Amino acid sequence: LPAPIPHRQSDPGRPRGRGFLSATLRAVTEIEPTPNASAARLSGTAALSAVLAMVSLAACVTAAAAALLGFPAALAAIVVLPVLGLTAAVLGFTSLSIVRRSGGRVIGRVPALIGLFLGLTSAIIQGAFALSVLRVYFDLRNAAAPAVSRMVYAADRGDLSGLRATLSEKASADLTDARAAEFGAALRREAGTIAGAEVRLGTLIRTFEAGRRAARSGSVQPLAEGVLPKPVEIVGDRATLLAYVIVDQDALKKEQVKVADLLVVLPDGRGLTLMNDGPASSAAESLNLKIER
């Protein structure tokens, strides 16, 4: 009989069967052992991301509260705060990648997630507000301000034909030469020689302040239907006056900017309107302004 084949003992350190493939893959992809928790360091980028996100959110709440308490200029800060939130989100995303690739040597996943999601959320909210403000600003600067500038420039110099050319058909028909002369004289008396009209971000802040004063007076009247006053500033060599222009909506549909009426807020709190009992009178009542006759 042939001699029995000796039984070969398996090497306990060598993987067998299907376990060999998995063991090989583990060996190829194995990351060096995770260090002790005491040896891991916090990612500075993750910490900075969380701090910037919280600062962005806190600054937004503070600016809104300051505006409601009587400091509307604080709203200007919200226009630039989205940059802070976006920076926090980018740093948070970068930190997550750093922590993931570190093999445990760097920690900070939680602050990175806070910075990413809180920064992104605050940036979206603040960005929507900033875009709406900028849209209103450019609409006023590029459309309303040039029309009012031509109108008050002509009124100041007694150019009645130039003044009527800026008005809607109804306003031009209703406006008398005597009233146009009175309006121009009142402008010169209050602001000096008129250079024109403009719109700045400060114009929107002054508008907010005027509306807040009217609300505090407790006698705010609703605007008449179809009256949509747009704020501008009339610039003279002695003063800059806040004004509200009423644009003719029918002309606007034809992509023409024609003035239906104008309300000028005088330094003593009275209102000066171009038309007697025109649509600007409704805006004056809404702002609790006594109209100069």
Secondary structure, 3 states (H helix, E strand, C coil): CCCCCCCCCCCCCCCCCCHHHHHHHHHHHCCCCCCCCCCCEECHHHHHHHHHHHHHHHHHHHHHHHHHCCCHHHHHHHHHHHHHHHHHHHHHHHHHHHHHHCCCCEECHHHHHHHHHHHHHHHHHHHHHHHHHHHHHHHHHHHHHHHHHHHHHHHHCCCHHHHHHCECHHHHHHCCHHHHHHHHHHHHHHHCCEEEEECCHHHHHHHHHHHHHHHHHCCCCCCCCCCCEEEEEEEECCCEEEEEEEECHHHHHCCCCCEEEEEEECCCCEEEECCCCCCHHHHHHHCCCEECC
